[in-house]
Amino acid sequence: MASAPSVPDTTIKATSNPIFTHKYTADPAALVYKDKVYLYAGHDEAPAKREGYVMHEWLVFSSPDMVTWTEHQSPLKAKDFAWAKGEAWASHVIERDGKFYWYSTVEHAAIRGKAIGVAVSDSPLGPFKDARGTALITNDMTTETKINWNDIDPAVFIDDNGQAYLFWGNTTLHYAKLKKNMTELDGPINTIKLPHFTEAPWVHKRKDWYYLSYAYQFPEKTAYAMSKNIEGPWEYKGILNELAGNSNTNHQAIIDFKGKSYFIYHNGGIQPEGGSFRRSVCIDYLDYNKDGTMKRVAMTSEGVKPAK
């Protein structure tokens, strides 16, 4: 991986939603590690009024309290995968045994369509390098649809017994087990049928329940399902987040941090040029009912207060 010039870290105080206003940020993924939250986002770079995504790199921010954020040097670019020709779409980072694995959506250079790669680092801030030298998932591995962007939006979950799972997809939701090395599939690719699944799966667990949230319909709301088993069956529970203002897409990350639950998403809220191709990350609280179901997210302009 080619080294980039060092860029000083920048501190940002997020006093409202969207939390960052100096850059357009999209498709958030979040990792809690050693009393900090690491927020990974795609970088929307489309010029004003241009239709279509322009995304070359991912960004990383860290925070001890969900309000004071430090922006670090970009730890990964789409073309850091030598087999890819670009497009830094949605991604997910997870820690295992002291290493950090970054599952990334890119455009494959030789196989038609989107693909999922894996990068690895010894630090949540990177730099990350290709862990395989080849794609983990390519478009010719899934044939349920004819589109060439159905292998996108990876989300990884490690169950209590140590088994890791990869979820991904567009219009068809796929999942597969991962080997302990986190860079190879461990068995067949399976599918999950959920109402109006579009994309953006995210899996988390609370108490005895597994939650699978996802982008629903288009323009996208966020819906979710619950299960007592990571491999299902999944029971659809309804809408979790309404249409995110001025953005056709709606991509979420869900974490617990210092005693509270958070719903991290994007909208097109930075005006006058914000929109579906110039998106911005927001954070609001997530609450649960006594039966374990999630309450609908209240999207706010104020955002969240510092976590203590």
C-alpha positions, 0 to 999 in steps of 0.5 A: 500500500502506498504511503500518504503524506502525514496529515495532522489530526483535527478535533471537532466538537459535534454540537448538533446533527449532522455531526461533521460539516467540513466534509460529506460523510456517509455509510457509518460503521462504528466500533467500541474499543478501549473506552473510545468509539471509532467511527468509519465513514465513506467520503462523499466527494461529488461536486455540487449538483452532480448526480451520482456517487464519487467516493475514493476513500474512507475516513476515521474519527475517534471519540471518548464521549460521542461529541468530541471527535478527532479526525485521523488520516484516511486509513484506507482507499478503494485502490489500496486493493490492487484488484479493485478499480475504485468506489469506496462504498459502505464498509464495516470494521471489527476487532478480533484477537488484537487485529482490526479487520475492515470489510469494504465494498469496492468495484472489481477491476476484472470481475463485473460488479461490486465486490467485498475486500478485507483489509487488516491493521494492528490499530483501529486507526490503521494504516490498513492493508489488503489481507488477502490480495483478492476479493472475499466476495465477487458478483459471480458468487451470488446469482439470485439477481441480475444487478451488478451491485448486489454484493455490497454493504458488509456487516460482520458479527462475532457470536458469543461462541466465537463464530464470526458471520458476514452479512451483505447484499442489495435486494437479496440479503446474504450471510456466511460463516467466516473462518477464525482468520476472518479472511475466508468463508467457512461454508456456504452462502445463505440467504435471509428473506425479510420484507422489502430488504434493500441493503445496509444490514447491521447485526447486534445483540442485546441480552438474549436477542439478536437484531438485524436492521436494514435499509427498507424500500427505496427511498430507504427507511430502516426496518429490523427483525429479531431472533433468538438465534444468529442463523434465524428464523428472523421475525420482522418487527417494523420500522426503526427509522423513517426516511432520513431527510434529503437522502434516498439512502439510510445506512445505520450503525448501532452501538452501546457506549457508556450505558447508552445505546446509539443509532448512527446514520446519515442524511442529506442535511448540510445545505445548500448542497447536501443530498443523496450524493453528499450525505452527512453522519448523524447520531441519536439515541436508541431505546428499547421496550421492556419486551426487547423490541426497539423504539422508533428512532427520534431523529433530532437536530440537537443530536446527543450529549457527551457520554460520561 
